[in-house]
Amino acid sequence: MEAILAIGIGILTASGVWLLLRPRTFQVIIGLGLVGYAVNLFIFAMGRLKPGAPPLVKSGEVDPSAYADPVPQALVLTAIVISFALTALYLVVLLTARGITGTDHVDGHEPE
């Protein structure tokens, strides 16, 4: 399970970085989204992948099988909301820049 998740995170990160290096702005936005998804999966995986593993509580005080570590889940939920808002902002800036310059290339020139 851990190997599959690590490979998936690696593929998402590699694809995102490859798209970040592309000249078109829309591809850069998609690359940022993929890198964001990879980071979210990484944070979520830090909350332990073993089913039934006890959370961060002392073993004598509560029944750890009834609880899960809420911190990675809260971080991922917050990151999803922030990335959605940033993607909307990026798209507005992209459409505005395309309307002003007439192209969506980073350097402002169409390829020949």
Secondary structure, DSSP 4 states (H G I P E B T S, - for coil): -HHHHHHHHHHHHHHHHHHHTSSBHHHHHHHHHHHHHHHHHHHHHTT-SSTT---SS-TTTS-GGG---HHHHHHHHHHHHHHHHHHHHHHHHHHHHHHHHS--BSSS----
